[in-house]
Amino acid sequence: MLSKAIHWLAVLCLLLPFFYTGCNREEKEEETVTPDTALVVAEDTATVVAEDTAMMTPPDTNVIAESVTPEPVDTATPAKSNKEADVLSEELTEKYPWLKPILIPKEDTSTGLAVVLDSGFYFPLFGSFVFALLLVMGLLIKYLNRKALNIHLLLDLMAIAALLLAHPIAWNMERLWGFWVTLGVVSVMTLYDILVLAFHSGRKGTT
């Protein structure tokens, strides 16, 4: 009964703020700061004086000639390698050619295993969805089969792993208080399920 109550609390924690997906707060604060009016006027005055001085000064022909001369092109610099854009399966086949029949048997063709390996890179973006899915599955199994304690604990651990790997679909990665509250509730639920499993295991050993 207590395990279900904690589990319901963990599900409700999905309504809490997890990530801050906007720009960095420091950058946002810098953008909202208004510049000093006196400083702006002084900078504008200095700019006007510099422009007037430049108009009165005759141009230096040597400087103009140097500015017109094109810079030499370094032909010895190699082109940028395309390996940076390679996915994991392509990198593995380039490093270990014997994996090519297993991952990329033909050109522009990937096996199911290669797709799984390449999709693993994007798993953090779907970590929150996987966490919620595992959480709901665990709650349903607790109602359908109370004795499946091993499955309860396995889903709890998988949910914690998915939550820790979760990443928002944004450049900024800042975890908010709701994330840590949810992690704490799920951790307490997991510890409780471990104690229940240990109690039932010890009880079976004595009978």
FENWO-V956813 format. One record per pair of residues at least 24 apart in sequence whose C-alpha atoms are under 10 Angstrom apart, sorted by sequence separation. I is the first residue (numbers start at 1). J is the second residue. If there is no record, write none. Layout:
i=I j=J
i=I j=J
This chain:
i=89 j=113
i=90 j=114
i=131 j=155
i=134 j=158
i=135 j=159
i=159 j=183
i=160 j=184
i=89 j=114
i=131 j=156
i=134 j=159
i=135 j=160
i=88 j=114
i=89 j=115
i=133 j=159
i=134 j=160
i=160 j=186
i=87 j=114
i=88 j=115
i=89 j=116
i=131 j=158
i=132 j=159
i=159 j=186
i=160 j=187
i=87 j=115
i=89 j=117
i=90 j=118
i=130 j=158
i=131 j=159
i=134 j=162
i=159 j=187
i=88 j=117
i=89 j=118
i=130 j=159
i=131 j=160
i=157 j=186
i=87 j=117
i=88 j=118
i=131 j=161
i=132 j=162
i=156 j=186
i=157 j=187
i=160 j=190
i=87 j=118
i=88 j=119
i=128 j=159
i=130 j=161
i=131 j=162
i=132 j=163
i=156 j=187
i=159 j=190
i=86 j=118
i=87 j=119
i=88 j=120
i=127 j=159
i=130 j=162
i=131 j=163
i=88 j=121
i=129 j=162
i=130 j=163
i=131 j=164
i=156 j=189
i=157 j=190
i=87 j=121
i=127 j=161
i=128 j=162
i=129 j=163
i=131 j=165
i=156 j=190
i=127 j=162
i=128 j=163
i=131 j=166
i=155 j=190
i=156 j=191
i=126 j=162
i=127 j=163
i=128 j=164
i=130 j=166
i=153 j=189
i=154 j=190
i=126 j=163
i=127 j=164
i=128 j=165
i=129 j=166
i=153 j=190
i=156 j=193
i=124 j=162
i=127 j=165
i=128 j=166
i=152 j=190
i=153 j=191
i=156 j=194
i=123 j=162
i=124 j=163
i=126 j=165
i=127 j=166
i=128 j=167
i=153 j=192
i=154 j=193
i=124 j=164
i=125 j=165
i=126 j=166
i=127 j=167
i=128 j=168
i=153 j=193
i=124 j=165
i=125 j=166
i=126 j=167
i=127 j=168
i=152 j=193
i=153 j=194
i=123 j=165
i=124 j=166
i=125 j=167
i=126 j=168
i=152 j=194
i=123 j=166
i=124 j=167
i=125 j=168
i=126 j=169
i=150 j=193
i=153 j=196
i=123 j=167
i=124 j=168
i=125 j=169
i=149 j=193
i=150 j=194
i=153 j=197
i=122 j=167
i=124 j=169
i=125 j=170
i=149 j=194
i=152 j=197
i=149 j=196
i=150 j=197
i=149 j=197
i=148 j=197
i=149 j=198
i=147 j=197
i=135 j=186
i=149 j=200
i=147 j=200
i=18 j=128
i=14 j=128
i=14 j=131
i=14 j=132
i=11 j=131
i=11 j=132
i=10 j=132
i=11 j=135
i=10 j=135
i=11 j=136
i=10 j=136
i=8 j=135
i=7 j=135
i=8 j=136
i=11 j=139
i=7 j=136
i=10 j=139
i=7 j=138
i=8 j=139
i=7 j=139
i=6 j=139
i=4 j=138
i=5 j=139
i=4 j=139
i=7 j=142
i=3 j=139
i=4 j=140
i=4 j=142
i=3 j=142
i=4 j=143
i=1 j=142
i=1 j=146
i=21 j=167
i=19 j=166
i=21 j=168
i=23 j=170
i=24 j=171
i=25 j=172
i=18 j=166
i=19 j=167
i=20 j=168
i=21 j=169
i=22 j=170
i=23 j=171
i=24 j=172
i=7 j=156
i=18 j=167
i=19 j=168
i=21 j=170
i=22 j=171
i=23 j=172
i=24 j=173
i=25 j=174
i=18 j=168
i=19 j=169
i=20 j=170
i=21 j=171
i=22 j=172
i=23 j=173
i=24 j=174
i=19 j=170
i=21 j=172
i=22 j=173
i=20 j=172
i=21 j=173
i=22 j=174
i=19 j=172
i=20 j=173
i=21 j=174
i=19 j=173
i=20 j=174
i=21 j=175
i=19 j=174
i=20 j=175
i=18 j=174
i=19 j=175
i=20 j=176
i=18 j=175
i=19 j=176
i=17 j=175
i=18 j=176
i=19 j=177
i=17 j=176
i=18 j=177
i=19 j=178
i=16 j=176
i=17 j=177
i=18 j=178
i=19 j=179
i=16 j=177
i=17 j=178
i=18 j=179
i=16 j=178
i=17 j=179
i=18 j=180
i=15 j=178
i=16 j=179
i=17 j=180
i=18 j=181
i=14 j=178
i=16 j=180
i=17 j=181
i=18 j=182
i=13 j=178
i=14 j=179
i=16 j=181
i=17 j=182
i=13 j=179
i=16 j=182
i=15 j=182
i=13 j=181
i=14 j=182
i=13 j=182
i=12 j=182
i=13 j=183
i=10 j=181
i=11 j=182
i=10 j=182
i=13 j=185
i=9 j=182
i=10 j=183
i=13 j=186
i=10 j=184
i=11 j=185
i=10 j=185
i=11 j=186
i=9 j=185
i=10 j=186
i=9 j=186
i=10 j=187
i=7 j=185
i=10 j=188
i=6 j=185
i=7 j=186
i=10 j=189
i=6 j=186
i=9 j=189
i=7 j=188
i=6 j=188
i=7 j=189
i=6 j=189
i=7 j=190
i=5 j=189
i=6 j=190
i=3 j=188
i=4 j=189
i=3 j=189
i=6 j=192
i=2 j=189
i=3 j=190
i=3 j=191
i=3 j=192
i=2 j=192
i=3 j=193
i=2 j=193
i=3 j=196
